[in-house]
Amino acid sequence: MTLEMIDGDGPQAGSAAAATPDRRAFLMALGGVALALAGCAPQDRTGEADPGPAQPATPAPDGVAQDPAGQGAEDTLLSAIDRRRSIRAFADDPIPDADILQMLWAAQGITHQDAGFRAAPSAGALYPLETYVATTEGVRRYIPRRHELEAAGDSDIRGPLAVASLGQMFIAQAPAVFVINAVYARTEGRYGDRGRRYVHMEVGHAAQNLSLMAVHQGRGSVMIGAFIDADIRRLLGAPAEEDPLYIIPVGTPG
C-alpha cells in the first residue's frame, strides 16, 4: 500500500514529510497493527524477571557437536560410531564364532525372514556380495539364509592375504580377516553399467556395519582396498565371477 492510495491530494501526498498530523497518527496506528500481526509488537512484561544476557553454548571438545542425536552417551550405536577408528595393531586374542557370526550378520545378515531383506541396503534387493572370514581354522564363507559359516578351505591364509595386500603385514596379526567379494552380474543384469556403482555403495554399507559391530564387541578394524585381486580370489578359493572389494582385519586393539 502506498500513501497515494491512502490520500491522493497531490504530488506531495506520497511524502512522509508532507503528511498532516492526522495522517501521521493514522500511519503510526497502521504500523502498530502490522507489527502486532507479525508478532513484533511491544509487549507488557511488567513483573517478569529479567533473564539477563544469553549464555553462550558450551563448546564441544575438538569442535565435535555434543550429543548430536539428542540421546545419552550410553547409547550403544552412538558410542560405537564415536569410538570407531582404523586399527592396524592387534592383540593375539581369538574371536569366538558367535562374535564372528554377529559381525557377519551386521554386514549381510537377514533381518526380515519372509522377504529375505538384509542388514545392509541393496539395489533391487539383489544382494551381489559374498563374504568370507579367514582365521587360524581356515577359510569359511558366510551363508546368510542359514546364518552359518561354511568351510571353504582348511589353511590359515592370513599371512598370504597380507602379502597379496601389497605387504600390509598387520593383516596377518588379526585373529579374523573378513573379505567381501562382489558378483557384479547380479546387479548389472537389472541396472546395466550403473549397477557397478550400486554394488560399490552396498559394500560400503556392509563394511561399515561390520566395523561398528566390531567396536560394539570391544574390537577394532581397518578397511583395506589395496591388493592383487587374482591372488585374493585364489587364496579364498572363490569362483572367477567374484571380484574382491574389501579386506577387513578385525581384532582387539594391540
PALUMDO-650795 format. One line per field, with one value per residue: residue number from 1; residue in three letters; x, y, z of N, C-alpha, C in turn. Coordinates in steps of 0.2 Angstrom, whole numbers, plus 5000, padded with zeros to 4 digits. Example, Ala and Ser with C-alpha at 12.3 -4.5 7.8 and 13.67 -1.06 7.14 Angstrom:
! residues 2
num <- (1|2)
residu <- (ALA|SER)
n.xx <- (5066|5064)
n.yy <- (4972|4989)
n.zz <- (5039|5035)
ca.xx <- (5062|5068)
ca.yy <- (4978|4995)
ca.zz <- (5039|5036)
c.xx <- (5066|5064)
c.yy <- (4984|5000)
c.zz <- (5039|5039)
END
This chain:
! residues 254
num <- (1|2|3|4|5|6|7|8|9|10|11|12|13|14|15|16|17|18|19|20|21|22|23|24|25|26|27|28|29|30|31|32|33|34|35|36|37|38|39|40|41|42|43|44|45|46|47|48|49|50|51|52|53|54|55|56|57|58|59|60|61|62|63|64|65|66|67|68|69|70|71|72|73|74|75|76|77|78|79|80|81|82|83|84|85|86|87|88|89|90|91|92|93|94|95|96|97|98|99|100|101|102|103|104|105|106|107|108|109|110|111|112|113|114|115|116|117|118|119|120|121|122|123|124|125|126|127|128|129|130|131|132|133|134|135|136|137|138|139|140|141|142|143|144|145|146|147|148|149|150|151|152|153|154|155|156|157|158|159|160|161|162|163|164|165|166|167|168|169|170|171|172|173|174|175|176|177|178|179|180|181|182|183|184|185|186|187|188|189|190|191|192|193|194|195|196|197|198|199|200|201|202|203|204|205|206|207|208|209|210|211|212|213|214|215|216|217|218|219|220|221|222|223|224|225|226|227|228|229|230|231|232|233|234|235|236|237|238|239|240|241|242|243|244|245|246|247|248|249|250|251|252|253|254)
residu <- (MET|THR|LEU|GLU|MET|ILE|ASP|GLY|ASP|GLY|PRO|GLN|ALA|GLY|SER|ALA|ALA|ALA|ALA|THR|PRO|ASP|ARG|ARG|ALA|PHE|LEU|MET|ALA|LEU|GLY|GLY|VAL|ALA|LEU|ALA|LEU|ALA|GLY|CYS|ALA|PRO|GLN|ASP|ARG|THR|GLY|GLU|ALA|ASP|PRO|GLY|PRO|ALA|GLN|PRO|ALA|THR|PRO|ALA|PRO|ASP|GLY|VAL|ALA|GLN|ASP|PRO|ALA|GLY|GLN|GLY|ALA|GLU|ASP|THR|LEU|LEU|SER|ALA|ILE|ASP|ARG|ARG|ARG|SER|ILE|ARG|ALA|PHE|ALA|ASP|ASP|PRO|ILE|PRO|ASP|ALA|ASP|ILE|LEU|GLN|MET|LEU|TRP|ALA|ALA|GLN|GLY|ILE|THR|HIS|GLN|ASP|ALA|GLY|PHE|ARG|ALA|ALA|PRO|SER|ALA|GLY|ALA|LEU|TYR|PRO|LEU|GLU|THR|TYR|VAL|ALA|THR|THR|GLU|GLY|VAL|ARG|ARG|TYR|ILE|PRO|ARG|ARG|HIS|GLU|LEU|GLU|ALA|ALA|GLY|ASP|SER|ASP|ILE|ARG|GLY|PRO|LEU|ALA|VAL|ALA|SER|LEU|GLY|GLN|MET|PHE|ILE|ALA|GLN|ALA|PRO|ALA|VAL|PHE|VAL|ILE|ASN|ALA|VAL|TYR|ALA|ARG|THR|GLU|GLY|ARG|TYR|GLY|ASP|ARG|GLY|ARG|ARG|TYR|VAL|HIS|MET|GLU|VAL|GLY|HIS|ALA|ALA|GLN|ASN|LEU|SER|LEU|MET|ALA|VAL|HIS|GLN|GLY|ARG|GLY|SER|VAL|MET|ILE|GLY|ALA|PHE|ILE|ASP|ALA|ASP|ILE|ARG|ARG|LEU|LEU|GLY|ALA|PRO|ALA|GLU|GLU|ASP|PRO|LEU|TYR|ILE|ILE|PRO|VAL|GLY|THR|PRO|GLY)
n.xx <- (5004|5003|5006|4999|4988|4981|4979|4976|4980|4988|5004|5013|5008|5013|5024|5032|5036|5027|5015|5001|4997|4986|4986|4999|4996|4987|4995|5005|4997|4993|5005|5008|4998|5002|5015|5010|5003|5014|5019|5028|5025|5027|5027|5019|5029|5029|5033|5039|5054|5070|5079|5092|5108|5110|5117|5132|5134|5141|5156|5160|5172|5186|5179|5168|5151|5141|5132|5124|5112|5103|5102|5108|5125|5127|5120|5122|5124|5128|5139|5147|5149|5156|5168|5174|5188|5202|5211|5227|5235|5235|5230|5234|5221|5209|5194|5178|5167|5153|5154|5160|5150|5140|5146|5146|5132|5128|5134|5129|5118|5101|5087|5074|5064|5054|5054|5067|5076|5091|5103|5111|5107|5102|5103|5088|5086|5095|5107|5123|5134|5147|5153|5168|5178|5194|5203|5213|5208|5206|5197|5181|5165|5151|5134|5120|5106|5105|5112|5125|5142|5152|5163|5177|5190|5205|5217|5227|5226|5230|5243|5247|5237|5240|5252|5248|5241|5249|5259|5255|5257|5251|5239|5240|5241|5229|5216|5204|5200|5191|5184|5176|5168|5161|5148|5146|5137|5125|5119|5121|5114|5101|5102|5112|5126|5127|5124|5136|5141|5131|5134|5146|5142|5134|5144|5151|5141|5139|5152|5154|5144|5149|5161|5156|5150|5160|5167|5157|5159|5170|5181|5193|5195|5200|5199|5204|5209|5219|5226|5230|5219|5217|5226|5220|5207|5211|5217|5206|5199|5188|5175|5178|5169|5168|5173|5185|5183|5184|5195|5195|5203|5201|5201|5206|5212|5229)
n.yy <- (4994|5011|5029|5037|5029|5030|5043|5054|5068|5076|5080|5079|5070|5058|5059|5057|5068|5078|5074|5076|5080|5072|5062|5056|5051|5041|5033|5028|5021|5011|5005|5000|4990|4981|4977|4970|4960|4953|4948|4956|4967|4978|4971|4970|4967|4969|4965|4953|4942|4948|4940|4941|4942|4932|4916|4909|4894|4879|4875|4861|4848|4848|4853|4845|4841|4840|4826|4824|4817|4819|4809|4799|4797|4784|4777|4763|4763|4776|4777|4767|4773|4784|4779|4772|4768|4767|4753|4746|4737|4722|4713|4696|4688|4676|4676|4672|4661|4664|4678|4682|4678|4687|4699|4696|4695|4708|4714|4707|4700|4692|4701|4701|4688|4683|4691|4691|4702|4711|4716|4727|4739|4735|4737|4735|4724|4713|4708|4706|4703|4692|4685|4681|4674|4673|4663|4656|4643|4641|4645|4652|4653|4665|4660|4668|4665|4654|4658|4654|4647|4641|4629|4634|4632|4624|4630|4642|4657|4670|4676|4675|4682|4695|4697|4697|4709|4719|4718|4722|4719|4719|4713|4700|4698|4700|4691|4688|4689|4697|4696|4704|4700|4703|4699|4706|4704|4700|4712|4721|4714|4719|4733|4737|4746|4755|4747|4743|4754|4754|4742|4745|4755|4747|4738|4747|4750|4738|4735|4745|4743|4730|4735|4743|4734|4727|4736|4738|4726|4727|4728|4731|4738|4739|4746|4738|4741|4740|4728|4713|4707|4694|4686|4686|4681|4668|4663|4662|4653|4656|4658|4662|4672|4681|4696|4703|4716|4722|4720|4716|4717|4711|4713|4713|4729|4731)
n.zz <- (5000|4996|5000|4992|4989|5000|5002|4990|4987|4980|4972|4983|4991|4993|5001|5017|5024|5021|5027|5036|5054|5057|5048|5050|5062|5059|5051|5060|5068|5059|5057|5069|5070|5059|5065|5076|5070|5064|5075|5082|5090|5103|5120|5136|5149|5163|5179|5175|5177|5174|5161|5159|5150|5135|5137|5131|5121|5128|5122|5112|5114|5104|5094|5091|5089|5104|5109|5097|5092|5101|5111|5125|5130|5133|5124|5113|5099|5096|5104|5098|5085|5088|5094|5083|5074|5063|5065|5066|5073|5082|5096|5101|5102|5101|5092|5096|5087|5088|5090|5078|5069|5073|5068|5055|5053|5055|5043|5032|5036|5037|5040|5039|5038|5030|5018|5015|5017|5020|5032|5027|5015|4998|4981|4972|4980|4977|4981|4979|4986|4993|5007|5016|5029|5037|5048|5061|5059|5046|5030|5029|5022|5023|5025|5022|5022|5031|5042|5045|5045|5032|5027|5017|5015|5022|5027|5035|5029|5032|5033|5019|5013|5018|5011|4998|4999|4996|5005|5018|5032|5045|5043|5044|5058|5063|5072|5065|5048|5037|5021|5008|4993|4977|4966|4951|4941|4946|4949|4938|4929|4930|4931|4922|4916|4927|4938|4943|4951|4961|4967|4973|4982|4991|4996|5004|5014|5020|5025|5034|5043|5048|5054|5064|5072|5077|5085|5094|5101|5107|5099|5085|5069|5051|5035|5020|5004|4995|4985|4977|4965|4959|4966|4979|4976|4973|4984|4993|4986|4978|4966|4948|4945|4955|4962|4972|4984|4997|5011|5028|5042|5059|5076|5094|5099|5099)
ca.xx <- (5000|5006|5002|4995|4982|4978|4976|4979|4979|4993|5011|5017|5004|5017|5030|5031|5037|5021|5010|4997|4997|4981|4988|5004|4993|4984|5001|5008|4992|4993|5011|5007|4994|5007|5019|5006|5002|5020|5022|5034|5023|5029|5023|5020|5032|5029|5033|5043|5061|5075|5083|5099|5111|5110|5123|5135|5134|5147|5160|5162|5179|5189|5174|5163|5144|5139|5125|5120|5106|5098|5102|5113|5131|5126|5118|5127|5126|5131|5146|5151|5151|5161|5174|5177|5195|5206|5216|5232|5239|5230|5232|5233|5216|5205|5187|5173|5162|5147|5155|5161|5144|5137|5149|5144|5125|5128|5136|5124|5113|5094|5083|5066|5064|5049|5056|5074|5079|5097|5105|5113|5103|5105|5099|5084|5087|5099|5112|5128|5140|5149|5158|5172|5182|5200|5206|5218|5205|5205|5193|5174|5160|5145|5128|5115|5100|5106|5116|5130|5149|5153|5170|5179|5197|5207|5223|5227|5229|5230|5249|5247|5232|5244|5257|5244|5238|5255|5264|5252|5258|5247|5233|5242|5241|5222|5213|5199|5201|5185|5184|5170|5168|5155|5146|5143|5132|5118|5116|5121|5109|5095|5104|5117|5133|5126|5124|5143|5141|5126|5137|5151|5138|5132|5149|5152|5136|5140|5158|5153|5140|5153|5166|5153|5148|5167|5168|5152|5161|5177|5187|5194|5196|5203|5197|5209|5207|5224|5228|5230|5213|5218|5228|5214|5202|5214|5218|5199|5195|5182|5174|5180|5164|5168|5178|5187|5182|5186|5198|5194|5205|5197|5204|5207|5217|5235)
ca.yy <- (5000|5017|5034|5039|5026|5032|5050|5056|5075|5080|5077|5078|5065|5052|5061|5057|5075|5082|5071|5080|5076|5066|5057|5053|5046|5035|5029|5025|5016|5006|5002|4996|4984|4977|4974|4965|4954|4950|4945|4960|4972|4978|4968|4972|4962|4971|4959|4947|4943|4949|4934|4943|4941|4925|4912|4906|4887|4876|4872|4854|4846|4847|4856|4840|4843|4836|4823|4826|4814|4820|4803|4799|4795|4777|4774|4759|4764|4782|4776|4764|4777|4789|4776|4768|4771|4762|4749|4742|4733|4718|4708|4689|4686|4673|4678|4666|4660|4668|4685|4682|4677|4693|4704|4695|4697|4716|4716|4704|4695|4693|4705|4700|4682|4682|4694|4690|4708|4710|4722|4732|4740|4733|4740|4730|4718|4708|4705|4704|4702|4686|4687|4676|4675|4669|4663|4650|4637|4641|4650|4650|4658|4666|4659|4672|4662|4649|4662|4649|4648|4635|4628|4635|4630|4622|4633|4648|4661|4677|4678|4676|4688|4701|4698|4699|4716|4723|4718|4725|4713|4719|4709|4693|4698|4700|4685|4686|4693|4697|4698|4704|4699|4705|4696|4711|4702|4700|4719|4724|4711|4723|4740|4739|4748|4758|4743|4743|4759|4752|4737|4749|4758|4742|4736|4752|4750|4732|4735|4750|4739|4726|4738|4746|4729|4725|4741|4736|4720|4729|4726|4736|4735|4744|4744|4738|4741|4739|4721|4710|4704|4687|4682|4686|4676|4661|4661|4661|4648|4659|4657|4668|4678|4685|4701|4705|4723|4724|4716|4720|4713|4713|4710|4718|4733|4729)
ca.zz <- (5000|4996|5003|4987|4989|5006|5001|4983|4987|4976|4971|4989|4995|4994|5005|5024|5027|5019|5030|5041|5060|5057|5043|5053|5068|5056|5048|5066|5070|5054|5058|5075|5068|5056|5070|5080|5066|5063|5082|5084|5094|5110|5125|5143|5153|5169|5184|5173|5179|5168|5160|5158|5143|5133|5139|5125|5122|5130|5116|5112|5113|5097|5089|5089|5092|5109|5109|5091|5090|5107|5115|5130|5128|5134|5118|5111|5092|5096|5106|5093|5080|5091|5095|5078|5072|5059|5069|5062|5078|5085|5101|5099|5106|5096|5092|5096|5081|5090|5088|5070|5066|5074|5064|5048|5052|5054|5037|5027|5039|5035|5045|5038|5036|5024|5012|5014|5017|5024|5037|5023|5009|4991|4975|4969|4984|4973|4985|4975|4990|4996|5012|5019|5035|5037|5054|5061|5057|5038|5027|5029|5019|5027|5022|5026|5023|5037|5047|5046|5041|5028|5026|5010|5015|5029|5028|5038|5024|5034|5030|5012|5012|5019|5006|4992|5000|4995|5011|5024|5036|5051|5042|5047|5065|5066|5073|5060|5042|5033|5014|5004|4986|4973|4959|4948|4936|4949|4949|4932|4925|4930|4931|4917|4919|4933|4943|4947|4956|4966|4971|4977|4988|4995|5000|5009|5019|5024|5029|5040|5048|5052|5058|5070|5077|5080|5090|5100|5104|5110|5095|5080|5062|5046|5028|5015|4997|4990|4985|4970|4965|4957|4972|4984|4974|4973|4991|4996|4983|4976|4959|4944|4944|4961|4962|4979|4985|5004|5016|5034|5048|5065|5082|5100|5098|5102)
c.xx <- (5004|5002|4998|4988|4978|4975|4980|4978|4984|5000|5015|5013|5008|5023|5028|5032|5031|5015|5007|4998|4992|4983|4994|5001|4990|4990|5004|5003|4992|5000|5011|5003|4998|5012|5016|5005|5008|5023|5027|5031|5025|5024|5024|5023|5033|5029|5037|5051|5065|5079|5090|5102|5111|5117|5126|5135|5141|5150|5161|5169|5181|5183|5169|5156|5143|5132|5121|5113|5101|5098|5108|5119|5131|5123|5123|5129|5130|5138|5150|5153|5156|5168|5177|5183|5198|5211|5221|5237|5234|5233|5230|5227|5211|5198|5182|5169|5156|5148|5157|5155|5140|5139|5146|5136|5124|5129|5131|5119|5106|5091|5076|5066|5060|5051|5063|5078|5085|5098|5108|5109|5106|5100|5095|5084|5090|5105|5118|5134|5141|5154|5161|5175|5188|5202|5211|5215|5204|5200|5186|5170|5154|5139|5122|5109|5099|5109|5121|5137|5150|5160|5172|5187|5200|5214|5222|5230|5230|5237|5249|5242|5236|5249|5253|5241|5244|5259|5261|5252|5254|5241|5234|5241|5234|5219|5208|5200|5195|5186|5178|5171|5161|5154|5143|5137|5125|5115|5116|5116|5102|5097|5109|5123|5132|5126|5131|5143|5136|5130|5142|5148|5136|5138|5151|5147|5138|5147|5158|5149|5145|5158|5162|5151|5155|5168|5163|5155|5168|5183|5188|5195|5199|5201|5203|5206|5212|5227|5227|5224|5213|5221|5223|5209|5205|5215|5211|5196|5189|5181|5176|5175|5164|5174|5179|5186|5185|5190|5198|5197|5202|5201|5204|5213|5223|5240)
c.yy <- (5006|5023|5037|5036|5028|5039|5053|5064|5079|5077|5076|5073|5059|5053|5061|5064|5079|5079|5075|5076|5070|5060|5053|5048|5040|5030|5025|5020|5010|5002|4997|4989|4979|4973|4969|4959|4950|4947|4950|4966|4972|4975|4970|4967|4964|4965|4953|4948|4944|4943|4935|4941|4933|4922|4909|4898|4884|4873|4865|4853|4845|4849|4850|4842|4838|4833|4825|4823|4815|4814|4804|4796|4787|4773|4770|4761|4771|4781|4772|4768|4782|4786|4772|4772|4765|4759|4745|4738|4729|4713|4701|4686|4683|4676|4672|4666|4664|4676|4686|4682|4684|4699|4703|4696|4704|4718|4713|4699|4697|4696|4704|4693|4680|4685|4693|4696|4707|4717|4728|4733|4738|4735|4734|4723|4712|4705|4702|4702|4695|4687|4681|4678|4670|4669|4657|4643|4636|4646|4647|4655|4659|4664|4662|4669|4657|4653|4657|4650|4641|4635|4630|4633|4629|4625|4640|4653|4668|4680|4680|4682|4695|4702|4700|4706|4720|4724|4722|4720|4713|4714|4702|4693|4698|4693|4683|4692|4692|4699|4698|4705|4702|4701|4702|4710|4702|4707|4722|4720|4715|4731|4742|4741|4752|4754|4742|4748|4757|4746|4740|4753|4753|4739|4741|4751|4743|4732|4740|4746|4734|4729|4741|4740|4727|4730|4740|4730|4721|4728|4732|4733|4741|4741|4744|4737|4740|4731|4718|4705|4696|4683|4681|4680|4669|4659|4659|4655|4650|4658|4663|4674|4683|4690|4704|4713|4725|4718|4720|4715|4716|4710|4715|4722|4731|4735)
c.zz <- (5000|4999|4998|4987|4995|5005|4995|4982|4983|4975|4977|4994|4997|4999|5012|5027|5026|5023|5035|5048|5060|5053|5046|5059|5065|5053|5054|5068|5066|5055|5064|5074|5064|5060|5074|5076|5065|5070|5085|5088|5101|5115|5132|5147|5160|5174|5182|5175|5173|5167|5160|5151|5141|5135|5132|5126|5124|5124|5117|5111|5106|5092|5087|5093|5098|5108|5103|5090|5096|5111|5120|5127|5129|5129|5114|5103|5092|5098|5101|5087|5082|5092|5089|5075|5067|5064|5065|5067|5082|5090|5098|5103|5101|5097|5091|5089|5082|5088|5081|5067|5067|5070|5057|5047|5051|5047|5031|5030|5037|5041|5044|5034|5030|5018|5010|5014|5022|5028|5033|5017|5002|4986|4972|4974|4980|4976|4982|4979|4992|5001|5015|5025|5036|5044|5054|5059|5049|5036|5027|5025|5023|5022|5025|5027|5029|5043|5049|5042|5038|5026|5018|5009|5022|5031|5031|5033|5026|5032|5023|5010|5013|5014|5000|4993|5000|5001|5017|5029|5043|5050|5045|5055|5067|5066|5068|5054|5038|5026|5011|4997|4983|4967|4955|4944|4939|4949|4942|4927|4925|4929|4926|4920|4925|4939|4947|4952|4962|4971|4976|4983|4993|4999|5006|5015|5023|5028|5035|5045|5052|5056|5065|5075|5080|5085|5096|5104|5108|5106|5090|5074|5057|5040|5024|5008|4992|4991|4978|4969|4964|4963|4978|4982|4974|4980|4995|4992|4980|4968|4955|4944|4950|4961|4970|4979|4992|5007|5023|5040|5054|5071|5088|5098|5102|5103)
END
